[in-house]
Amino acid sequence: MKIKTKLTFGVGSLFLMIFLLAALSGWYVNRLKKDTANILTANYNTLLYAKNMLLALEEIPVEKAAFTSFEVNLDKQRKNVTEVGEQQTTNAIAKHFLQLKEKPLDGTVVSSIRKDIALLMEQNMTAISRKSIVADHTAEHAILVISFAGALCFIIAFILLINLPSNIADPIARLTASIRQIAGQNYKERIELQSGGEFAELVTSFNSMAEKLEEYAESKLEKILKEKKRIESLVDHMRDPVIGFDEDRRVIFVNEEALRITNLHKHQLLGRSASAVSEENDLAKDIFKDLFLPVANREKNAIKIYADDRESYFEKDVIDINVLPTGELEPKLIGQVVILKNITPFKELDLAKTNFIGTVSHEFKTPIAAIQMGVQLLENEQIGPLNTEQLTLLNGIKDDSNRLLQITGELLNMTQVESGSIQINLHATEIHPIIDYAVMANQFAANQKNIHFAIEVAPTAKSVFADNEKTAWVLTNFLSNAVRYSYEDSTIRITVENIGLKTRFTVKDNGQGIEAKYLEKIFARYFRVPGSKKGGTGLGLSISKEFIEAQGGEIGVESDYGAGSSFYFSLRSAASNEI
């Protein structure tokens, strides 16, 4: 008999008996449930109503509400008559209760009602006893039948337990051992099994598979080795430095370009941990430091390396190699690869651009200053009066020269930012001079639009630890933007308050405001809100962000579109005695 037939017959028989056992158990349990429910709903409730009527009967001489309680329980009893003679007894109680209502103090009637209630309780107690005996008989019969069915199930299960495991487990054990040999690349393993049935077919298939694996391994080994050498050769000849690590961050491969720029030999890297190499080589320490950090915390800054007899710049890219093992739900880290991309030509172009902008901006300042000097001389009436058209042209020249001066100033500041040469002179400085400088710089533009400045400085806000010049520049930029985008006859509020250990400067205007979708981009370089007024380079807020963060501060914006904006920055408060 085949294993499938044995299993079908044995498990089918066991299933049938279990089903029969479950059906019998359910049937008997349902019968017991009905017997119990009959006792509870029919007899127990009657006893409860009888008890309540007796209690009400005792309270009738002193409490008129007892009549109502007695009548309520009597009505419930009329609906719960289930036993022989119970209806007559209930009617007798009702009859005597009517007499009691006419003669509340008649002791004979009260005594008759007590006897009727006692009879009613006796009838139900007798019924409970009778029903309990029936339930006991049902339970005994259920135990007998279920025990027989359970014993039959046990016998069938025992037979299956004795016979089936040996017929199945032994061939499987032999097959498992052979599979382990195959997994260990012992493709010469074969199984000799004499039994028939399904296992004979399985053994034949296994032996055939082993033969084909043996042939495949012998034919593909050489090809695999060639592919490995090809990949290694490709990595070696890559123009970008490449270093590979295993899951323990030990170097497993390194190409020639990486050896050249690090000035190391293969024996100094291969098989060694990244931490050990970093302790011996400062350049390797700089290259390997991101291996141990989460992806979100890895730096994107360029690495400066002296190579090819000059300073070169490389952009580092750390790639995590994750695979999903067979049968697993989560990927597993099996290694990392560091690739250094040579960006020296791009860096040189960027530096050239920055130097060019700085040079041009610096050269522009002299002729612009000369233009402003000429404008001031023309405005002096001692030279000669000007007509209305000449004054209009002169004011236009003055506005354009001021705008050019602002642009050149922003470009010069941006060259500091891009070159990383922002010079910060932090010291304790008073707040009011910073505000006065910014207000004075924007007072003329504010007067033209009849805009007023409202200054609110908290009494505790006296000084900050900051660069006086750059902080004043930022506040001036905030006020300039507020004046530009505010309506005429409006008020710009400047507030200074202490928040924890920091002092917060806020400039609030009542202009159009900024849409929420642009708030994250507002401090980006060269960004200008679409549809905004012309007049800026889009660098002012970006430079402000760099200046504030260089001082260890925070900068931000809040805006209610259609109602105005609030630009703010926070700097570390300074003690008054530090000034």
Secondary structure, DSSP 8 states (H G I E B T S, - for coil): --HHHHHHHHHHHHHHHHHHHHHHHHHHHHHHHHHHHHIIIIIIHHHHHHHHHHHHHHHTTT-THHHHHHHHHHHHHHTT--STTHHHHHHHHHHHHHHHHH-TT-HHHHHHHHHHHHHHHHHHHHHHHHHHHHHHHHHHHHHHHHHHHHHHHHHHHHHHHHHHHHHHHHHHHHHHHHHHHHHTT-TT--------THHHHHHHHHHHHHHHHHHHHHHHHHHHHHHHHHHHHHHHT-SS-EEEEETT-BEEEE-HHHHHHHT--GGGTTT-BHHHHHHH-HHHHHHHGGGGS-GGG-----EEEEETTEEEEEEEEEEEEEE--TT-SS-EEEEEEEEEEE-HHHHHHHHHHHHHHHHHHHHHHHHHHHHHHHHHHHH-TTT----HHHHHHHHHHHHHHHHHHHHHHHHHHHHHHHHT------EEEEHHHHHHHHHHHHHHHHHHTT-EEEEEE-TT--EEEE-HHHHHHHHHHHHHHHHHHS-TT-EEEEEEEEETTEEEEEEE--S----GGGGGGTTSTT---TT--S---S-HHHHHHHHHHHTT-EEEEEEETTTEEEEEEEEEB--GGG-
